[in-house]
Amino acid sequence: RKEVEQDPGPFNVPEGATVAFNCTYSNSASQSFFWYRQDCRKEPKLLMSVYSSGNEDGRFTAQLNRASQYISLLIRDSKLSDSATYLCVVNGDNTNAGKSTFGDGTTLTVKP
Amino acid sequence: DAEITQSPRHKITETGRQVTLACHQTWNHNNMFWYRQDLGHGLRLIHYSYGVQDTNKGEVSDGYSVSRSNTEDLPLTLESAASSQTSVYFCASSEIRGPSREQYFGPGTRLTVT
């Protein structure tokens, strides 16, 4: 079983749609959680951190459920520019606190 | 502005040759990482460093080595390139040894081993 698992998709949605991605992780001692965005053939960039209380940044909402060990990302009112691969990232336990484990990514295509 | 750069951006080499990929960051970050990314896979950690003279193996370290002689640079060496090492390589850095730190990525090096 992979340490971080994501539904690979692809997700094909029309503009304006709401889409949700889920991610599960296996290490219950994991410390911190992120969503990164990666455009085709480019480097990943941080989209948002994920906090236990849930957090929102404009059209994007991230949730963390430590008990079930899953993370979600909700995108509302999808734009064409949201088309990308979204990577779920989990940072290590106390022994490897700076080390990240990446999911394989979920591909989103937003169509006109 | 602080940044992280990689060179070369593209490289074609032959099987058996030694290849070194450069990574240079001006963030003054202690942590640096090397990943490879292959089609259909996420980023897999090759080696990482928490500071000068510190290096650690990641999940796919066989055939690769790194050294950290200063804060800014973490070169990745392929000792004897193999076709299985054809991939896109990303270098990243983060601020301090702590769990909640964002990683900043370089633009990547596309390596082809023929």
Interface residues (C-beta under 8 A of the other chain):
Chain A: V4 Q31 S32 F34 R41 K42 E43 P44 K45 L46 S49 L87 N91 G92 A97 G98 K99 S100 T101 F102 G103 D104 G105
Chain B: N31 F33 Y35 G40 H41 G42 L43 R44 L45 Y48 Y50 G58 V88 F90 S94 I96 R97 G98 P99 S100 R101 E102 Q103 F105 G106 P107 G108
